[in-house]
Amino acid sequence: MHEILLIIALSGIVAYWWDTMYTNELALKACRQLCQASNMQLLDSTVMRQRVWLRRDVSMRVQICRLYSFEYSDDNESRRYGYIVTTGHQVAETRMHSPQLH
């Protein structure tokens, strides 16, 4: 019985890890497209996961939501910050902030 529970737990961990890697790639691709469409440069070519939470959609299914932040620039000197929110395997929201931080 313990072996079955261990296999189920490990399977859940692997499934979550696989889903997280897929969603990271989805967020990075969306950020690249957003920056390209805005004539901005995505700095470091990375997104950073800031937060993960669960929520229910309209059909009451539980979905994993993830908040990612990213840095971009329009002049290669200033850094600007944006974020992207994914719900399940879809981009739910993106935002590029105007304030410059040096």
ABEGO torsion letter per residue (X at the ends): XAAAAAAAAAAAAAAAAAAAAAAAAAAAAAAAAAAAAAGBBBBGGBBBBABBBBBBBAAGBBBBBBBBBBBBBAAGABBBBBBBBBBEABBABBBBBABBBX
